[in-house]
Amino acid sequence: MTQYKLIIEKSERFINSAKLLAEHGDYDSAASRLYYAMLYVAEALLEAQGLSFSSHRGVISAFGQHFTKPGKIDSRFHKALLAGFSQRQMGDYRFDSDLAQEDIDQMILDASEFLKVARIWLQSSGLGNEDEK
């Protein structure tokens, strides 16, 4: 299985984990999982193009440059990724994050739609059905 497919699968697992965390009121941890789910989607798309970056900011910036700027993927997902980065920072590093169910609901929606759009893009690019080499 290709690296980007493994990354996509991990993203899906993180979205599901975030839903469970949110059900138990752990919004900080849910925000973290959802941010990483979106980061992994961006990484998978970049990986499918032969691009790899070692930092969060590098991935976020490259995703904007290679996917949203040229119009391959809607810019709202780049904005959601940036917002998710801030929310993850808040949830991970502040003791009074003020993250609420509504914030997590929006992040779940963003992450789920981002994953769906990425799968569609990979499929339409002839990369979605690629098996192990």
C-alpha positions in Angstrom: 0.0 0.0 0.0 1.3 3.4 -0.9 2.4 5.9 1.8 -0.4 8.4 1.1 -3.0 5.7 1.4 -1.7 4.8 4.8 -1.8 8.5 5.8 -5.4 8.8 4.6 -6.4 5.7 6.7 -4.8 7.2 9.7 -6.7 10.4 9.2 -9.9 8.5 9.1 -9.0 6.7 12.4 -8.2 10.1 14.0 -11.6 11.5 13.0 -13.3 8.6 14.6 -11.2 8.9 17.7 -12.1 12.6 18.0 -15.8 11.8 17.8 -15.4 9.4 20.8 -13.4 12.0 22.7 -16.0 14.7 22.1 -18.8 12.4 23.2 -17.0 12.2 26.6 -16.5 16.0 26.7 -12.7 15.9 26.1 -12.8 18.8 23.6 -9.1 19.6 23.9 -8.0 16.1 22.9 -10.7 15.9 20.2 -9.4 19.2 18.7 -5.9 17.7 18.6 -7.0 14.5 16.9 -9.0 16.5 14.3 -6.2 18.9 13.6 -3.9 15.9 13.0 -6.5 14.3 10.8 -6.5 17.4 8.6 -2.7 17.7 8.6 -2.5 14.0 7.5 -4.9 14.7 4.7 -2.7 17.6 3.5 0.4 15.4 3.9 -1.2 12.6 1.9 -2.1 14.9 -1.0 1.5 16.3 -1.0 3.0 12.8 -0.7 0.9 11.7 -3.7 2.6 14.5 -5.7 6.0 13.4 -4.5 6.4 16.1 -1.9 7.3 15.7 1.7 7.8 18.3 4.5 9.2 17.8 8.0 7.3 20.5 9.9 3.6 21.4 10.4 4.1 24.8 9.0 5.9 23.4 6.0 3.0 21.0 5.3 0.4 23.8 5.8 2.3 26.2 3.6 3.0 23.7 0.8 -0.6 22.5 0.8 -1.7 26.1 0.2 0.9 26.6 -2.5 0.4 23.3 -4.3 -3.3 22.7 -3.8 -5.4 25.8 -2.9 -3.5 28.4 -4.8 -3.8 26.6 -8.1 -7.5 25.7 -7.3 -7.0 21.9 -7.1 -8.7 21.9 -3.6 -11.1 24.6 -2.2 -9.3 27.2 -0.1 -11.7 26.6 2.8 -9.8 23.5 3.6 -6.6 25.5 3.9 -8.4 27.9 6.2 -9.8 25.0 8.2 -6.3 23.5 8.6 -5.0 26.9 9.8 -7.9 27.2 12.3 -7.3 23.6 13.4 -3.7 24.4 14.1 -4.7 27.2 16.4 -7.3 25.1 18.1 -4.9 22.3 18.7 -2.4 24.7 20.1 -5.1 26.1 22.4 -6.3 22.6 23.5 -2.8 21.2 24.0 -1.1 24.1 25.7 -3.7 26.0 27.6 -5.5 24.8 30.7 -8.5 27.0 30.0 -8.9 26.4 26.3 -12.6 27.3 26.1 -13.1 24.9 23.2 -16.8 23.9 23.1 -18.9 21.2 21.4 -19.7 23.7 18.6 -16.0 24.1 17.9 -15.5 20.4 17.7 -18.6 19.8 15.6 -17.3 22.3 13.0 -13.8 20.7 13.1 -15.4 17.2 12.6 -17.3 18.6 9.6 -14.2 20.2 8.2 -12.0 17.2 8.7 -14.6 14.8 7.3 -15.2 16.9 4.2 -11.5 17.5 3.7 -10.9 13.7 3.8 -13.8 13.2 1.3 -12.5 15.8 -1.1 -8.9 14.4 -0.9 -10.2 10.9 -1.8 -12.1 12.3 -4.7 -9.0 14.3 -5.9 -6.8 11.2 -5.6 -9.3 9.1 -7.5 -9.7 11.7 -10.2 -5.9 11.9 -10.5 -5.7 8.2 -11.1 -4.2 7.6 -7.6 -7.2 6.4 -5.7 -7.1 2.8 -6.8 -3.4 2.2 -6.7 -2.5 -1.0 -4.9 0.7 -2.2 -3.4 3.7 -2.1 -5.6 
